[in-house]
Amino acid sequence: NKEFEKKEYIAAYDILNSGIKDFPSNSQLYYYRGLVADAMNRNAAQIMDLNKAVELDPSNRMAFYQLGKAYEKINDERNALVAYERFLSTEPDEKELVDEIQKKVIKLGEKYY
């Protein structure tokens, strides 16, 4: 049921908060807290955490990917495009993901370039 799932998200969020307090420069902790925020439909918190993750580790390609998705969710296509371009600039290995993002970049790029 939804309440049970929600409680697990809250517990996970609390654990990640604690980890971030102890390790404030750990990009992965912010990345995972951003994923939990997404699961809780907390878009602003998700975007803040993912931005912090990529600030701490500019090679965190999955954080750029998730950031692009987060921006798309709130219809901020310009920032989604930037995040997706940064994802591609990390030269990711995930072929299917790269193909998906290249299509998105072309589609969004037509609006902004």
Gaussian input, Z-matrix of N, CA and C with variables (Angstrom, degrees):
# hf/3-21g

backbone

0 1
 N
 C     1     B1
 C     2     B2     1     A1
 N     3     B3     2     A2     1     D1
 C     4     B4     3     A3     2     D2
 C     5     B5     4     A4     3     D3
 N     6     B6     5     A5     4     D4
 C     7     B7     6     A6     5     D5
 C     8     B8     7     A7     6     D6
 N     9     B9     8     A8     7     D7
 C    10    B10     9     A9     8     D8
 C    11    B11    10    A10     9     D9
 N    12    B12    11    A11    10    D10
 C    13    B13    12    A12    11    D11
 C    14    B14    13    A13    12    D12
 N    15    B15    14    A14    13    D13
 C    16    B16    15    A15    14    D14
 C    17    B17    16    A16    15    D15
 N    18    B18    17    A17    16    D16
 C    19    B19    18    A18    17    D17
 C    20    B20    19    A19    18    D18
 N    21    B21    20    A20    19    D19
 C    22    B22    21    A21    20    D20
 C    23    B23    22    A22    21    D21
 N    24    B24    23    A23    22    D22
 C    25    B25    24    A24    23    D23
 C    26    B26    25    A25    24    D24
 N    27    B27    26    A26    25    D25
 C    28    B28    27    A27    26    D26
 C    29    B29    28    A28    27    D27
 N    30    B30    29    A29    28    D28
 C    31    B31    30    A30    29    D29
 C    32    B32    31    A31    30    D30
 N    33    B33    32    A32    31    D31
 C    34    B34    33    A33    32    D32
 C    35    B35    34    A34    33    D33
 N    36    B36    35    A35    34    D34
 C    37    B37    36    A36    35    D35
 C    38    B38    37    A37    36    D36
 N    39    B39    38    A38    37    D37
 C    40    B40    39    A39    38    D38
 C    41    B41    40    A40    39    D39
 N    42    B42    41    A41    40    D40
 C    43    B43    42    A42    41    D41
 C    44    B44    43    A43    42    D42
 N    45    B45    44    A44    43    D43
 C    46    B46    45    A45    44    D44
 C    47    B47    46    A46    45    D45
 N    48    B48    47    A47    46    D46
 C    49    B49    48    A48    47    D47
 C    50    B50    49    A49    48    D48
 N    51    B51    50    A50    49    D49
 C    52    B52    51    A51    50    D50
 C    53    B53    52    A52    51    D51
 N    54    B54    53    A53    52    D52
 C    55    B55    54    A54    53    D53
 C    56    B56    55    A55    54    D54
 N    57    B57    56    A56    55    D55
 C    58    B58    57    A57    56    D56
 C    59    B59    58    A58    57    D57
 N    60    B60    59    A59    58    D58
 C    61    B61    60    A60    59    D59
 C    62    B62    61    A61    60    D60
 N    63    B63    62    A62    61    D61
 C    64    B64    63    A63    62    D62
 C    65    B65    64    A64    63    D63
 N    66    B66    65    A65    64    D64
 C    67    B67    66    A66    65    D65
 C    68    B68    67    A67    66    D66
 N    69    B69    68    A68    67    D67
 C    70    B70    69    A69    68    D68
 C    71    B71    70    A70    69    D69
 N    72    B72    71    A71    70    D70
 C    73    B73    72    A72    71    D71
 C    74    B74    73    A73    72    D72
 N    75    B75    74    A74    73    D73
 C    76    B76    75    A75    74    D74
 C    77    B77    76    A76    75    D75
 N    78    B78    77    A77    76    D76
 C    79    B79    78    A78    77    D77
 C    80    B80    79    A79    78    D78
 N    81    B81    80    A80    79    D79
 C    82    B82    81    A81    80    D80
 C    83    B83    82    A82    81    D81
 N    84    B84    83    A83    82    D82
 C    85    B85    84    A84    83    D83
 C    86    B86    85    A85    84    D84
 N    87    B87    86    A86    85    D85
 C    88    B88    87    A87    86    D86
 C    89    B89    88    A88    87    D87
 N    90    B90    89    A89    88    D88
 C    91    B91    90    A90    89    D89
 C    92    B92    91    A91    90    D90
 N    93    B93    92    A92    91    D91
 C    94    B94    93    A93    92    D92
 C    95    B95    94    A94    93    D93
 N    96    B96    95    A95    94    D94
 C    97    B97    96    A96    95    D95
 C    98    B98    97    A97    96    D96
 N    99    B99    98    A98    97    D97
 C   100   B100    99    A99    98    D98
 C   101   B101   100   A100    99    D99
 N   102   B102   101   A101   100   D100
 C   103   B103   102   A102   101   D101
 C   104   B104   103   A103   102   D102
 N   105   B105   104   A104   103   D103
 C   106   B106   105   A105   104   D104
 C   107   B107   106   A106   105   D105
 N   108   B108   107   A107   106   D106
 C   109   B109   108   A108   107   D107
 C   110   B110   109   A109   108   D108
 N   111   B111   110   A110   109   D109
 C   112   B112   111   A111   110   D110
 C   113   B113   112   A112   111   D111
 N   114   B114   113   A113   112   D112
 C   115   B115   114   A114   113   D113
 C   116   B116   115   A115   114   D114
 N   117   B117   116   A116   115   D115
 C   118   B118   117   A117   116   D116
 C   119   B119   118   A118   117   D117
 N   120   B120   119   A119   118   D118
 C   121   B121   120   A120   119   D119
 C   122   B122   121   A121   120   D120
 N   123   B123   122   A122   121   D121
 C   124   B124   123   A123   122   D122
 C   125   B125   124   A124   123   D123
 N   126   B126   125   A125   124   D124
 C   127   B127   126   A126   125   D125
 C   128   B128   127   A127   126   D126
 N   129   B129   128   A128   127   D127
 C   130   B130   129   A129   128   D128
 C   131   B131   130   A130   129   D129
 N   132   B132   131   A131   130   D130
 C   133   B133   132   A132   131   D131
 C   134   B134   133   A133   132   D132
 N   135   B135   134   A134   133   D133
 C   136   B136   135   A135   134   D134
 C   137   B137   136   A136   135   D135
 N   138   B138   137   A137   136   D136
 C   139   B139   138   A138   137   D137
 C   140   B140   139   A139   138   D138
 N   141   B141   140   A140   139   D139
 C   142   B142   141   A141   140   D140
 C   143   B143   142   A142   141   D141
 N   144   B144   143   A143   142   D142
 C   145   B145   144   A144   143   D143
 C   146   B146   145   A145   144   D144
 N   147   B147   146   A146   145   D145
 C   148   B148   147   A147   146   D146
 C   149   B149   148   A148   147   D147
 N   150   B150   149   A149   148   D148
 C   151   B151   150   A150   149   D149
 C   152   B152   151   A151   150   D150
 N   153   B153   152   A152   151   D151
 C   154   B154   153   A153   152   D152
 C   155   B155   154   A154   153   D153
 N   156   B156   155   A155   154   D154
 C   157   B157   156   A156   155   D155
 C   158   B158   157   A157   156   D156
 N   159   B159   158   A158   157   D157
 C   160   B160   159   A159   158   D158
 C   161   B161   160   A160   159   D159
 N   162   B162   161   A161   160   D160
 C   163   B163   162   A162   161   D161
 C   164   B164   163   A163   162   D162
 N   165   B165   164   A164   163   D163
 C   166   B166   165   A165   164   D164
 C   167   B167   166   A166   165   D165
 N   168   B168   167   A167   166   D166
 C   169   B169   168   A168   167   D167
 C   170   B170   169   A169   168   D168
 N   171   B171   170   A170   169   D169
 C   172   B172   171   A171   170   D170
 C   173   B173   172   A172   171   D171
 N   174   B174   173   A173   172   D172
 C   175   B175   174   A174   173   D173
 C   176   B176   175   A175   174   D174
 N   177   B177   176   A176   175   D175
 C   178   B178   177   A177   176   D176
 C   179   B179   178   A178   177   D177
 N   180   B180   179   A179   178   D178
 C   181   B181   180   A180   179   D179
 C   182   B182   181   A181   180   D180
 N   183   B183   182   A182   181   D181
 C   184   B184   183   A183   182   D182
 C   185   B185   184   A184   183   D183
 N   186   B186   185   A185   184   D184
 C   187   B187   186   A186   185   D185
 C   188   B188   187   A187   186   D186
 N   189   B189   188   A188   187   D187
 C   190   B190   189   A189   188   D188
 C   191   B191   190   A190   189   D189
 N   192   B192   191   A191   190   D190
 C   193   B193   192   A192   191   D191
 C   194   B194   193   A193   192   D192
 N   195   B195   194   A194   193   D193
 C   196   B196   195   A195   194   D194
 C   197   B197   196   A196   195   D195
 N   198   B198   197   A197   196   D196
 C   199   B199   198   A198   197   D197
 C   200   B200   199   A199   198   D198
 N   201   B201   200   A200   199   D199
 C   202   B202   201   A201   200   D200
 C   203   B203   202   A202   201   D201
 N   204   B204   203   A203   202   D202
 C   205   B205   204   A204   203   D203
 C   206   B206   205   A205   204   D204
 N   207   B207   206   A206   205   D205
 C   208   B208   207   A207   206   D206
 C   209   B209   208   A208   207   D207
 N   210   B210   209   A209   208   D208
 C   211   B211   210   A210   209   D209
 C   212   B212   211   A211   210   D210
 N   213   B213   212   A212   211   D211
 C   214   B214   213   A213   212   D212
 C   215   B215   214   A214   213   D213
 N   216   B216   215   A215   214   D214
 C   217   B217   216   A216   215   D215
 C   218   B218   217   A217   216   D216
 N   219   B219   218   A218   217   D217
 C   220   B220   219   A219   218   D218
 C   221   B221   220   A220   219   D219
 N   222   B222   221   A221   220   D220
 C   223   B223   222   A222   221   D221
 C   224   B224   223   A223   222   D222
 N   225   B225   224   A224   223   D223
 C   226   B226   225   A225   224   D224
 C   227   B227   226   A226   225   D225
 N   228   B228   227   A227   226   D226
 C   229   B229   228   A228   227   D227
 C   230   B230   229   A229   228   D228
 N   231   B231   230   A230   229   D229
 C   232   B232   231   A231   230   D230
 C   233   B233   232   A232   231   D231
 N   234   B234   233   A233   232   D232
 C   235   B235   234   A234   233   D233
 C   236   B236   235   A235   234   D234
 N   237   B237   236   A236   235   D235
 C   238   B238   237   A237   236   D236
 C   239   B239   238   A238   237   D237
 N   240   B240   239   A239   238   D238
 C   241   B241   240   A240   239   D239
 C   242   B242   241   A241   240   D240
 N   243   B243   242   A242   241   D241
 C   244   B244   243   A243   242   D242
 C   245   B245   244   A244   243   D243
 N   246   B246   245   A245   244   D244
 C   247   B247   246   A246   245   D245
 C   248   B248   247   A247   246   D246
 N   249   B249   248   A248   247   D247
 C   250   B250   249   A249   248   D248
 C   251   B251   250   A250   249   D249
 N   252   B252   251   A251   250   D250
 C   253   B253   252   A252   251   D251
 C   254   B254   253   A253   252   D252
 N   255   B255   254   A254   253   D253
 C   256   B256   255   A255   254   D254
 C   257   B257   256   A256   255   D255
 N   258   B258   257   A257   256   D256
 C   259   B259   258   A258   257   D257
 C   260   B260   259   A259   258   D258
 N   261   B261   260   A260   259   D259
 C   262   B262   261   A261   260   D260
 C   263   B263   262   A262   261   D261
 N   264   B264   263   A263   262   D262
 C   265   B265   264   A264   263   D263
 C   266   B266   265   A265   264   D264
 N   267   B267   266   A266   265   D265
 C   268   B268   267   A267   266   D266
 C   269   B269   268   A268   267   D267
 N   270   B270   269   A269   268   D268
 C   271   B271   270   A270   269   D269
 C   272   B272   271   A271   270   D270
 N   273   B273   272   A272   271   D271
 C   274   B274   273   A273   272   D272
 C   275   B275   274   A274   273   D273
 N   276   B276   275   A275   274   D274
 C   277   B277   276   A276   275   D275
 C   278   B278   277   A277   276   D276
 N   279   B279   278   A278   277   D277
 C   280   B280   279   A279   278   D278
 C   281   B281   280   A280   279   D279
 N   282   B282   281   A281   280   D280
 C   283   B283   282   A282   281   D281
 C   284   B284   283   A283   282   D282
 N   285   B285   284   A284   283   D283
 C   286   B286   285   A285   284   D284
 C   287   B287   286   A286   285   D285
 N   288   B288   287   A287   286   D286
 C   289   B289   288   A288   287   D287
 C   290   B290   289   A289   288   D288
 N   291   B291   290   A290   289   D289
 C   292   B292   291   A291   290   D290
 C   293   B293   292   A292   291   D291
 N   294   B294   293   A293   292   D292
 C   295   B295   294   A294   293   D293
 C   296   B296   295   A295   294   D294
 N   297   B297   296   A296   295   D295
 C   298   B298   297   A297   296   D296
 C   299   B299   298   A298   297   D297
 N   300   B300   299   A299   298   D298
 C   301   B301   300   A300   299   D299
 C   302   B302   301   A301   300   D300
 N   303   B303   302   A302   301   D301
 C   304   B304   303   A303   302   D302
 C   305   B305   304   A304   303   D303
 N   306   B306   305   A305   304   D304
 C   307   B307   306   A306   305   D305
 C   308   B308   307   A307   306   D306
 N   309   B309   308   A308   307   D307
 C   310   B310   309   A309   308   D308
 C   311   B311   310   A310   309   D309
 N   312   B312   311   A311   310   D310
 C   313   B313   312   A312   311   D311
 C   314   B314   313   A313   312   D312
 N   315   B315   314   A314   313   D313
 C   316   B316   315   A315   314   D314
 C   317   B317   316   A316   315   D315
 N   318   B318   317   A317   316   D316
 C   319   B319   318   A318   317   D317
 C   320   B320   319   A319   318   D318
 N   321   B321   320   A320   319   D319
 C   322   B322   321   A321   320   D320
 C   323   B323   322   A322   321   D321
 N   324   B324   323   A323   322   D322
 C   325   B325   324   A324   323   D323
 C   326   B326   325   A325   324   D324
 N   327   B327   326   A326   325   D325
 C   328   B328   327   A327   326   D326
 C   329   B329   328   A328   327   D327
 N   330   B330   329   A329   328   D328
 C   331   B331   330   A330   329   D329
 C   332   B332   331   A331   330   D330
 N   333   B333   332   A332   331   D331
 C   334   B334   333   A333   332   D332
 C   335   B335   334   A334   333   D333
 N   336   B336   335   A335   334   D334
 C   337   B337   336   A336   335   D335
 C   338   B338   337   A337   336   D336

   B1=1.4564
   B2=1.5261
   B3=1.3136
   B4=1.4646
   B5=1.5254
   B6=1.3194
   B7=1.4630
   B8=1.5227
   B9=1.3273
   B10=1.4571
   B11=1.5227
   B12=1.3288
   B13=1.4683
   B14=1.5242
   B15=1.3221
   B16=1.4601
   B17=1.5235
   B18=1.3398
   B19=1.4615
   B20=1.5244
   B21=1.3213
   B22=1.4715
   B23=1.5237
   B24=1.3342
   B25=1.4564
   B26=1.5249
   B27=1.3185
   B28=1.4713
   B29=1.5197
   B30=1.3278
   B31=1.4705
   B32=1.5268
   B33=1.3260
   B34=1.4686
   B35=1.5259
   B36=1.3220
   B37=1.4619
   B38=1.5277
   B39=1.3356
   B40=1.4645
   B41=1.5270
   B42=1.3334
   B43=1.4640
   B44=1.5338
   B45=1.3331
   B46=1.4655
   B47=1.5278
   B48=1.3324
   B49=1.4716
   B50=1.5198
   B51=1.3190
   B52=1.4596
   B53=1.5284
   B54=1.3377
   B55=1.4588
   B56=1.5138
   B57=1.3236
   B58=1.4664
   B59=1.5291
   B60=1.3320
   B61=1.4614
   B62=1.5344
   B63=1.3328
   B64=1.4629
   B65=1.5291
   B66=1.3350
   B67=1.4734
   B68=1.5325
   B69=1.3414
   B70=1.4761
   B71=1.5206
   B72=1.3246
   B73=1.4636
   B74=1.5288
   B75=1.3313
   B76=1.4656
   B77=1.5311
   B78=1.3135
   B79=1.4664
   B80=1.5274
   B81=1.3390
   B82=1.4678
   B83=1.5191
   B84=1.3415
   B85=1.4644
   B86=1.5293
   B87=1.3297
   B88=1.4691
   B89=1.5281
   B90=1.3176
   B91=1.4665
   B92=1.5282
   B93=1.3275
   B94=1.4671
   B95=1.5240
   B96=1.3442
   B97=1.4602
   B98=1.5284
   B99=1.3402
   B100=1.4619
   B101=1.5193
   B102=1.3414
   B103=1.4678
   B104=1.5210
   B105=1.3382
   B106=1.4700
   B107=1.5315
   B108=1.3250
   B109=1.4713
   B110=1.5306
   B111=1.3257
   B112=1.4649
   B113=1.5286
   B114=1.3165
   B115=1.4620
   B116=1.5305
   B117=1.3344
   B118=1.4676
   B119=1.5386
   B120=1.3448
   B121=1.4696
   B122=1.5277
   B123=1.3211
   B124=1.4662
   B125=1.5262
   B126=1.3310
   B127=1.4697
   B128=1.5220
   B129=1.3272
   B130=1.4709
   B131=1.5236
   B132=1.3304
   B133=1.4706
   B134=1.5207
   B135=1.3265
   B136=1.4597
   B137=1.5273
   B138=1.3097
   B139=1.4670
   B140=1.5261
   B141=1.3397
   B142=1.4623
   B143=1.5290
   B144=1.3338
   B145=1.4647
   B146=1.5243
   B147=1.3169
   B148=1.4671
   B149=1.5257
   B150=1.3280
   B151=1.4652
   B152=1.5258
   B153=1.3349
   B154=1.4672
   B155=1.5288
   B156=1.3237
   B157=1.4711
   B158=1.5230
   B159=1.3242
   B160=1.4736
   B161=1.5271
   B162=1.3210
   B163=1.4655
   B164=1.5365
   B165=1.3306
   B166=1.4693
   B167=1.5272
   B168=1.3257
   B169=1.4619
   B170=1.5241
   B171=1.3425
   B172=1.4651
   B173=1.5293
   B174=1.3358
   B175=1.4695
   B176=1.5310
   B177=1.3329
   B178=1.4667
   B179=1.5366
   B180=1.3274
   B181=1.4727
   B182=1.5185
   B183=1.3330
   B184=1.4606
   B185=1.5284
   B186=1.3292
   B187=1.4639
   B188=1.5320
   B189=1.3372
   B190=1.4709
   B191=1.5266
   B192=1.3267
   B193=1.4728
   B194=1.5290
   B195=1.3277
   B196=1.4705
   B197=1.5348
   B198=1.3183
   B199=1.4659
   B200=1.5266
   B201=1.3131
   B202=1.4672
   B203=1.5191
   B204=1.3256
   B205=1.4691
   B206=1.5261
   B207=1.3265
   B208=1.4702
   B209=1.5228
   B210=1.3311
   B211=1.4649
   B212=1.5359
   B213=1.3244
   B214=1.4665
   B215=1.5245
   B216=1.3219
   B217=1.4630
   B218=1.5318
   B219=1.3521
   B220=1.4642
   B221=1.5341
   B222=1.3279
   B223=1.4721
   B224=1.5234
   B225=1.3247
   B226=1.4647
   B227=1.5322
   B228=1.3383
   B229=1.4639
   B230=1.5233
   B231=1.3204
   B232=1.4706
   B233=1.5359
   B234=1.3411
   B235=1.4637
   B236=1.5259
   B237=1.3294
   B238=1.4683
   B239=1.5241
   B240=1.3167
   B241=1.4613
   B242=1.5266
   B243=1.3150
   B244=1.4710
   B245=1.5313
   B246=1.3302
   B247=1.4667
   B248=1.5310
   B249=1.3329
   B250=1.4678
   B251=1.5282
   B252=1.3326
   B253=1.4648
   B254=1.5234
   B255=1.3308
   B256=1.4668
   B257=1.5290
   B258=1.3505
   B259=1.4650
   B260=1.5256
   B261=1.3293
   B262=1.4657
   B263=1.5263
   B264=1.3338
   B265=1.4682
   B266=1.5365
   B267=1.3339
   B268=1.4712
   B269=1.5300
   B270=1.3334
   B271=1.4708
   B272=1.5307
   B273=1.3385
   B274=1.4669
   B275=1.5265
   B276=1.3247
   B277=1.4672
   B278=1.5262
   B279=1.3166
   B280=1.4623
   B281=1.5349
   B282=1.3399
   B283=1.4639
   B284=1.5269
   B285=1.3383
   B286=1.4733
   B287=1.5226
   B288=1.3185
   B289=1.4574
   B290=1.5251
   B291=1.3169
   B292=1.4657
   B293=1.5215
   B294=1.3349
   B295=1.4713
   B296=1.5300
   B297=1.3409
   B298=1.4722
   B299=1.5257
   B300=1.3321
   B301=1.4662
   B302=1.5244
   B303=1.3208
   B304=1.4693
   B305=1.5324
   B306=1.3329
   B307=1.4672
   B308=1.5233
   B309=1.3495
   B310=1.4653
   B311=1.5295
   B312=1.3348
   B313=1.4680
   B314=1.5281
   B315=1.3154
   B316=1.4742
   B317=1.5282
   B318=1.3324
   B319=1.4622
   B320=1.5362
   B321=1.3306
   B322=1.4671
   B323=1.5202
   B324=1.3253
   B325=1.4557
   B326=1.5147
   B327=1.3395
   B328=1.4716
   B329=1.5315
   B330=1.3289
   B331=1.4631
   B332=1.5221
   B333=1.3387
   B334=1.4694
   B335=1.5188
   B336=1.3499
   B337=1.4621
   B338=1.5088
   A1=110.44
   A2=114.69
   A3=120.92
   A4=113.39
   A5=117.57
   A6=119.74
   A7=110.76
   A8=115.81
   A9=120.11
   A10=110.56
   A11=115.68
   A12=119.62
   A13=110.82
   A14=115.66
   A15=120.47
   A16=110.25
   A17=116.80
   A18=120.44
   A19=110.69
   A20=116.74
   A21=118.65
   A22=110.58
   A23=116.94
   A24=119.80
   A25=110.61
   A26=115.52
   A27=119.35
   A28=109.89
   A29=116.92
   A30=120.64
   A31=110.34
   A32=116.81
   A33=120.79
   A34=110.29
   A35=116.10
   A36=121.05
   A37=110.06
   A38=116.32
   A39=120.95
   A40=111.30
   A41=116.64
   A42=120.76
   A43=109.84
   A44=116.28
   A45=120.25
   A46=111.17
   A47=117.24
   A48=120.31
   A49=110.12
   A50=115.30
   A51=121.22
   A52=110.33
   A53=116.49
   A54=120.82
   A55=112.06
   A56=116.43
   A57=120.93
   A58=110.41
   A59=116.04
   A60=119.44
   A61=110.05
   A62=116.47
   A63=121.40
   A64=112.61
   A65=116.86
   A66=121.70
   A67=110.05
   A68=116.69
   A69=120.38
   A70=115.17
   A71=118.07
   A72=118.63
   A73=112.01
   A74=117.10
   A75=121.38
   A76=110.16
   A77=116.20
   A78=122.89
   A79=112.19
   A80=116.63
   A81=120.62
   A82=112.28
   A83=118.01
   A84=120.31
   A85=110.48
   A86=116.49
   A87=119.91
   A88=110.76
   A89=115.88
   A90=120.51
   A91=110.19
   A92=116.47
   A93=119.23
   A94=112.24
   A95=117.18
   A96=118.36
   A97=109.60
   A98=116.91
   A99=120.56
   A100=111.76
   A101=117.36
   A102=120.70
   A103=111.22
   A104=116.45
   A105=120.01
   A106=109.30
   A107=117.08
   A108=120.65
   A109=110.09
   A110=116.65
   A111=121.21
   A112=110.22
   A113=116.63
   A114=120.72
   A115=111.30
   A116=116.01
   A117=121.11
   A118=111.52
   A119=116.09
   A120=122.15
   A121=112.67
   A122=115.84
   A123=121.22
   A124=107.58
   A125=114.83
   A126=120.64
   A127=114.01
   A128=117.08
   A129=119.75
   A130=110.33
   A131=117.14
   A132=121.14
   A133=110.06
   A134=116.51
   A135=121.08
   A136=110.28
   A137=116.73
   A138=121.36
   A139=110.87
   A140=117.44
   A141=120.59
   A142=110.69
   A143=116.13
   A144=119.58
   A145=112.17
   A146=117.56
   A147=119.84
   A148=111.16
   A149=116.51
   A150=119.22
   A151=110.95
   A152=116.25
   A153=120.27
   A154=109.98
   A155=116.87
   A156=120.66
   A157=111.28
   A158=117.57
   A159=119.58
   A160=111.81
   A161=116.78
   A162=119.62
   A163=109.18
   A164=116.01
   A165=120.75
   A166=112.27
   A167=116.50
   A168=120.92
   A169=109.99
   A170=117.12
   A171=121.23
   A172=113.96
   A173=117.87
   A174=119.41
   A175=111.72
   A176=117.36
   A177=121.95
   A178=108.65
   A179=115.58
   A180=120.49
   A181=112.85
   A182=117.87
   A183=118.65
   A184=111.04
   A185=116.97
   A186=119.58
   A187=109.62
   A188=117.36
   A189=119.77
   A190=110.64
   A191=116.20
   A192=120.41
   A193=110.54
   A194=116.58
   A195=120.52
   A196=110.94
   A197=116.38
   A198=120.82
   A199=110.44
   A200=116.31
   A201=119.88
   A202=111.14
   A203=116.41
   A204=120.78
   A205=110.97
   A206=116.53
   A207=120.64
   A208=110.75
   A209=116.25
   A210=119.65
   A211=110.71
   A212=116.93
   A213=119.28
   A214=110.99
   A215=116.23
   A216=121.17
   A217=111.60
   A218=116.72
   A219=119.22
   A220=111.33
   A221=115.57
   A222=122.80
   A223=113.98
   A224=116.61
   A225=121.32
   A226=106.61
   A227=114.27
   A228=120.03
   A229=113.22
   A230=116.85
   A231=119.75
   A232=110.00
   A233=117.26
   A234=120.26
   A235=111.24
   A236=117.22
   A237=120.49
   A238=109.43
   A239=116.15
   A240=121.38
   A241=110.84
   A242=117.07
   A243=121.16
   A244=110.13
   A245=116.83
   A246=120.40
   A247=110.86
   A248=116.46
   A249=120.01
   A250=111.56
   A251=116.59
   A252=119.43
   A253=110.95
   A254=116.10
   A255=119.71
   A256=109.93
   A257=117.11
   A258=121.02
   A259=109.54
   A260=116.70
   A261=120.64
   A262=111.83
   A263=117.17
   A264=120.46
   A265=112.07
   A266=117.41
   A267=120.08
   A268=111.27
   A269=116.34
   A270=123.29
   A271=112.14
   A272=116.03
   A273=120.36
   A274=112.83
   A275=115.25
   A276=122.16
   A277=113.02
   A278=116.82
   A279=121.45
   A280=110.99
   A281=116.51
   A282=122.24
   A283=113.72
   A284=117.13
   A285=119.55
   A286=111.25
   A287=116.04
   A288=121.00
   A289=110.40
   A290=116.09
   A291=120.88
   A292=109.99
   A293=117.19
   A294=120.72
   A295=110.78
   A296=116.02
   A297=120.72
   A298=110.72
   A299=116.57
   A300=120.72
   A301=111.24
   A302=117.86
   A303=119.40
   A304=110.12
   A305=117.55
   A306=120.83
   A307=111.10
   A308=115.91
   A309=119.86
   A310=110.80
   A311=116.24
   A312=120.55
   A313=110.01
   A314=116.54
   A315=119.87
   A316=109.73
   A317=116.54
   A318=121.44
   A319=111.16
   A320=116.75
   A321=119.69
   A322=110.95
   A323=116.80
   A324=121.00
   A325=112.74
   A326=116.26
   A327=119.96
   A328=110.79
   A329=117.12
   A330=120.96
   A331=112.75
   A332=115.78
   A333=118.20
   A334=115.21
   A335=117.79
   A336=118.72
   A337=111.58
   D1=160.65
   D2=-172.82
   D3=-64.14
   D4=-38.54
   D5=-178.72
   D6=-61.44
   D7=-42.87
   D8=179.67
   D9=-61.49
   D10=-47.53
   D11=179.06
   D12=-59.65
   D13=-43.49
   D14=-178.80
   D15=-60.17
   D16=-41.98
   D17=179.64
   D18=-62.92
   D19=-36.92
   D20=177.36
   D21=-64.82
   D22=-39.53
   D23=177.91
   D24=-63.09
   D25=-42.85
   D26=-179.90
   D27=-62.83
   D28=-42.75
   D29=178.32
   D30=-62.63
   D31=-44.29
   D32=178.98
   D33=-62.25
   D34=-42.15
   D35=179.77
   D36=-61.46
   D37=-43.30
   D38=179.69
   D39=-63.75
   D40=-41.30
   D41=178.93
   D42=-62.98
   D43=-42.80
   D44=179.48
   D45=-67.43
   D46=-37.84
   D47=175.72
   D48=-57.90
   D49=-44.43
   D50=-179.86
   D51=-62.79
   D52=-43.59
   D53=178.13
   D54=-62.19
   D55=-40.35
   D56=-179.62
   D57=-67.12
   D58=-35.48
   D59=177.34
   D60=-62.37
   D61=-40.59
   D62=-179.41
   D63=-79.76
   D64=-32.13
   D65=-176.82
   D66=-131.58
   D67=70.90
   D68=-172.59
   D69=-66.37
   D70=-11.57
   D71=-179.80
   D72=-107.67
   D73=18.14
   D74=179.80
   D75=-90.48
   D76=105.94
   D77=-177.96
   D78=-57.39
   D79=-41.72
   D80=-175.61
   D81=-63.04
   D82=-35.06
   D83=178.84
   D84=-63.65
   D85=-42.30
   D86=177.02
   D87=-65.80
   D88=-39.47
   D89=178.46
   D90=-59.09
   D91=-50.64
   D92=-178.33
   D93=-67.48
   D94=-36.07
   D95=176.93
   D96=-65.60
   D97=-34.06
   D98=175.09
   D99=-62.77
   D100=-39.52
   D101=177.50
   D102=-65.54
   D103=-39.78
   D104=178.10
   D105=-66.47
   D106=-41.46
   D107=177.96
   D108=-59.77
   D109=-39.35
   D110=176.90
   D111=-60.80
   D112=-45.97
   D113=-179.58
   D114=-62.76
   D115=-26.10
   D116=179.48
   D117=-93.51
   D118=6.75
   D119=-177.68
   D120=57.57
   D121=39.48
   D122=176.93
   D123=-106.88
   D124=78.70
   D125=-172.37
   D126=-60.34
   D127=-44.56
   D128=-177.67
   D129=-63.26
   D130=-43.32
   D131=178.84
   D132=-64.55
   D133=-40.27
   D134=179.28
   D135=-60.31
   D136=-48.71
   D137=-178.00
   D138=-63.66
   D139=-41.33
   D140=178.15
   D141=-61.13
   D142=-46.35
   D143=-178.28
   D144=-66.50
   D145=-41.54
   D146=-179.73
   D147=-67.88
   D148=-37.14
   D149=175.45
   D150=-63.26
   D151=-39.72
   D152=177.70
   D153=-65.74
   D154=-39.80
   D155=179.50
   D156=-59.93
   D157=-44.34
   D158=-178.57
   D159=-77.18
   D160=-26.07
   D161=174.70
   D162=-65.77
   D163=-42.52
   D164=-179.53
   D165=-73.85
   D166=-31.67
   D167=-178.62
   D168=-143.44
   D169=90.13
   D170=-177.99
   D171=-62.98
   D172=-8.86
   D173=177.41
   D174=-95.81
   D175=5.28
   D176=-179.50
   D177=-77.24
   D178=79.50
   D179=-171.40
   D180=-62.90
   D181=-35.35
   D182=-178.47
   D183=-69.44
   D184=-27.54
   D185=175.21
   D186=-67.06
   D187=-39.56
   D188=176.14
   D189=-63.69
   D190=-41.43
   D191=178.49
   D192=-60.66
   D193=-49.79
   D194=-179.46
   D195=-64.87
   D196=-34.32
   D197=177.90
   D198=-64.28
   D199=-42.12
   D200=176.54
   D201=-59.71
   D202=-45.13
   D203=178.39
   D204=-62.60
   D205=-39.84
   D206=-179.72
   D207=-64.24
   D208=-43.63
   D209=178.63
   D210=-65.80
   D211=-38.55
   D212=177.19
   D213=-61.17
   D214=-38.84
   D215=-178.12
   D216=-60.25
   D217=-33.38
   D218=179.48
   D219=-99.99
   D220=16.15
   D221=177.50
   D222=61.51
   D223=30.25
   D224=173.93
   D225=-98.34
   D226=77.79
   D227=-172.92
   D228=-67.21
   D229=-32.93
   D230=-178.77
   D231=-63.09
   D232=-47.69
   D233=179.16
   D234=-69.94
   D235=-31.60
   D236=175.30
   D237=-61.44
   D238=-45.03
   D239=179.38
   D240=-59.19
   D241=-46.10
   D242=179.59
   D243=-60.82
   D244=-45.24
   D245=-179.36
   D246=-63.06
   D247=-43.82
   D248=179.37
   D249=-64.25
   D250=-38.99
   D251=177.69
   D252=-64.42
   D253=-38.94
   D254=177.97
   D255=-66.64
   D256=-37.71
   D257=175.34
   D258=-57.18
   D259=-50.27
   D260=-178.22
   D261=-64.33
   D262=-32.17
   D263=-178.03
   D264=-69.02
   D265=-15.03
   D266=178.11
   D267=-82.70
   D268=1.99
   D269=-179.56
   D270=52.58
   D271=59.31
   D272=-177.56
   D273=-66.49
   D274=155.24
   D275=-179.18
   D276=-88.79
   D277=-20.57
   D278=-172.64
   D279=-72.40
   D280=92.49
   D281=-171.82
   D282=-54.91
   D283=-49.11
   D284=-178.03
   D285=-63.16
   D286=-40.25
   D287=178.75
   D288=-65.04
   D289=-42.51
   D290=178.44
   D291=-60.69
   D292=-45.41
   D293=178.70
   D294=-59.36
   D295=-44.66
   D296=179.92
   D297=-60.96
   D298=-45.93
   D299=-176.50
   D300=-71.80
   D301=-36.67
   D302=177.09
   D303=-59.85
   D304=-40.67
   D305=177.29
   D306=-62.39
   D307=-42.92
   D308=179.17
   D309=-63.61
   D310=-41.56
   D311=-178.82
   D312=-63.66
   D313=-41.58
   D314=178.34
   D315=-62.49
   D316=-47.23
   D317=-178.40
   D318=-63.37
   D319=-48.17
   D320=179.74
   D321=-70.20
   D322=-35.87
   D323=-178.95
   D324=-61.95
   D325=-31.55
   D326=178.49
   D327=-61.82
   D328=-29.00
   D329=-179.50
   D330=-80.49
   D331=-30.09
   D332=-168.08
   D333=-115.23
   D334=-7.54
   D335=179.52
   D336=-114.18

